[in-house]
Every structure is written in C-alpha cells, then in structure tokens.
Amino acid sequence: MTNVFYLVLRRMRFPLILIIVIYAICVIGLSVMPGVDAAGNPTEGMGLFNAFYVISYTGTTIGFGELPAPYSVSQRLWMTLSIYLTVIGWSYSIVTMLALLQESAFRNALRAGRFARRIRLLAEPFYIVCGCGETGTLVCRGLDRLGLRFVVIERDGNRLQELLLEEFRHDAPMATADASQPSTLTAAGLLSPHCRGVMALAEDDLTNQAIAVAVRLLAPGMPVLARVRNPDQVETHLGVFGGDVVINPFDRFAQHLASAVAVPESYRLREILTGLTGEPLPARHCPPRGHWIMCGYGRFGHSIVKRLQDAGLTVTVIDRLHYGEPGVDISGTGTDVASLRAAGIETSQGIVAGNANDLKNLAIAVTARDLKPDIFIVTRQNQTANSALFDAFEEDLCMVPSRIVAREFLALITTPLISAFLDLIPSHDEDWCAALIARLEQVNHGAVPEVWSVSVTPE
C-alpha cells in the first residue's frame, strides 16, 4: 500500500496544487468583491468564511442560490469566472486520476497490496508454489484435493489467468512476479509461521536454484522441493539444496523404466505409494528384457540409455540431430520405416519414443506398432493437452514429466517419511513387494489407498 500512496501522490501532486490555487484565488476574490443590500446600496465584501462556503458548494455544482444576500454585478461576474475555473480544475484532476488507474505500475501496486493482505490473513498451514506450468497446476490440484492451502507465484500472467479458471475449493492467493527475487518470496509468506514449504517448479533450472538459495538464506530449515531438468547446469551448485528434495523427471522415469524391467513388483509398489488417493491402482507393466531402440538422444534419451544399459539391456539409438556423437548409432527420426529396420526392430523387444515433440513420438509409436505389433512401446508425453491422442493409441507405458514430479512432491508433502521408505524398497526381493502390493490392493478395493503419518511418542 505504500507504493500505491506514493504513486497517487506523485501523479496527483500537480492537479491537487492546481485545485488548491484555483480555490484560493476564487475564495479571496469573492471575499473582497463589493456587494449590494436590498435597497441597492453598495456594501463590503461577504468575507472569507462566506466566500469559502459559496465556492465550496458551487464547486459541487449544487447551487444553493445567492447567499447570504443577492449578489452585485461584480460578485456575479466573479462567480461566473469561479465556476469555469473550478470545473476546469476538477476535470483535469479526474482525467489525471483515470489515466493513473490505467497505468500498469499502479494496477500492479494495487494487486501487490491485495496479495499481501491475503497472505497476512492466512491463518492455516500453506505451501508456496513457484511456477504454474503443467507441473505446478497438477501440484495445485493435488494440494487442493488434499485440503491444503497454497500460494502461487508465476512470472507469466497468461498462465496465471488459466489457473484462475480452475475450480479450487479454496481461493488461492496468486501473484504475477519473479519467484527468484527474495522480496517476492517474502511477500508470498516465506517468513510466515504458517508456511510449510516451497516448491520450485519454474521452467528454468537456474531460477529454481535461485529460489532454493533465497529460501535457504531467508528461512533456514524451510523445506524446498525443486525440479531440475538439466543437472549439468547446476551440478556445481547442488549443495545449495542441502537435504531438500531435487527431482529430475527424465532421470526419475529412466530409473523407473529400468526398475520395471529388472524388478516390476518393486516398480509397481513405488507407483502405488506415490499415487493420489482414490485414483485407480497403477496397471502392471512388465517391460521385456532383450534389445531396445531409443529414438531421440537428448537429456531424456541419455538417461534412458544409461539406465537400460545398467540393467543389462542392449540399446540402439536413433537420432538425426546428435548423429556423430558417441552413443548414437543411426541417423534418423524413427518415424520412417528405414531407420527402424536399420535399428533391428524385427528382433527388438522394446522401443522408447523420447523426443520433445508429442506428434513425433506418436508417429514413431504408430510406425513401430505397424512393423512389429507385439513390441513394447514407451512414449514420452510432453503436453497434457495431448492426453486424448496418447489414450487413443494405447501404448504400453507413457511418461509424463509433469505428472512424475507432481505425484512425488505430493507424496512427500503428505507423508515426509515416504522418501525413506522408498529408499528401502530395493533392499527387499520381488516376493516381499508382491505380498505388500496384494495387501494394499485390499485396502481401498482397486484404488490407491490413503497414506498418512502418525507420531509415536514415548507415552
């Protein structure tokens, strides 16, 4: 609100001074203008108080008449001049105020003031979500479904407008600002005793790193859940995250895919424990062992190939852009029959369509299914808006980066100890995982059961 008052005073300074000068001239002039009595004899002026009273009601165009006595010609001439002067002064002031209301800086200051007031009124635990892209939107939906309050910071105003159309149970405070700025995080309630954590889900990894640094310095001990798509950019600075959770969706899915090949029951158990309560239980996926084809060798492709090779599988990589680099075997896109046959699709057990373009991935999957109907197909879906296309194709396994991050973040929020339990799963065999899955399937009858935390005190 300090910024609002400053902007008003700065822009309205001259109009206010102009009105004061106009009223002063009109009042002083009317007070000294000679009048006449009922008999037409000249009299002294009406004085400052009566002149101020007359000019005041005249400026509002009410017009109570000639008070306290009928005016002389001189007084009427001066009153006519005063009427036009005050109308000009007020008109100029009103136009200036309207122009101020149209300025983006003033509207931003008003929004910031309303946002700060709403944050101060939050008297229950809440989370700060930085970035409301696809992942951020899924996280907000999950938090609302769990009955948890949240505050949204997004740099892109259009995305924020789309989020406003969501039917949340609680009206979440939202601000169009740069979450990497310490002042923005502070205004969003970072220092509030009700803030329970910060989720860094911006599109840029460096922005997420800046958010983590700001939170670590301003609120030590505040949990930070960050998404990092390219660890190479922040590899030397990952220490700023401390013990917080940092998720690379590409590497996480590659890890899941390798687990699904090597230990399918362990993979499914992880999927159940990180799923949203009430959703259908994840289907059983048993990717076959043998030779695989990787289409696309970007960050996602690198992670998939490394994990599959670590699991003991052989992989042929198809990529036109990175052809000539170590690890790329065939120049092509995978959408054509020639490149797939050159990669040995007839003898391959599985194929991964891992490009950044959804339509290209679907084209690869369709071509591969035509060449070998029983091949195991894994697709990468980049935009949730294309879900209908991927559902229509019915691939064996679909990877949605935003969904992976959102589900794991929500699981960690509701049950912080779930991370430690997930780390213990690899130490158990497939029979143990299968037995636990069978018990979990009975809890909620085909749906993901609710998972919660309870504190066991000495008493």
Secondary structure, DSSP 4 states (H G I P E B T S, - for coil): -HHHHHHHHHHSHHHHHHHHHHHHHHHHHHHHS-EE-TTS-EE---HHHHHHHHHHHHHTT----S-SS---HHHHHHHHHHHHHHHHHHHHHHHHHHHHHH-HHHHHHHHHHHHHHHHHH--S-EEEEE--SHHHHHHHHHHHHTT-EEEEEES-HHHHHHHHTS--SS---EEES-TTSHHHHHHTTTTSTTEEEEEE--SSHHHHHHHHHHHHHHSTT--EEEE-S-GGGSGGGGGGGTTSEEE-HHHHHHHHHHHHHH-HHHHHHHHHHTSPTTSBPPPP--PPSSEEEEE--SHHHHHHHHHHHHTT-EEEEE-STTTTSTT--B-S-SSSHHHHHHTTGGG-SEEEE--S-HHHHHHHHHHHHHH-TT-EEEEE---GGGHHHHHHHT-SEEE-HHHHHHHHHHHHHH-TTHHHHHHHGGGS-HHHHHHHHHHHHHHTTSBPPP---------
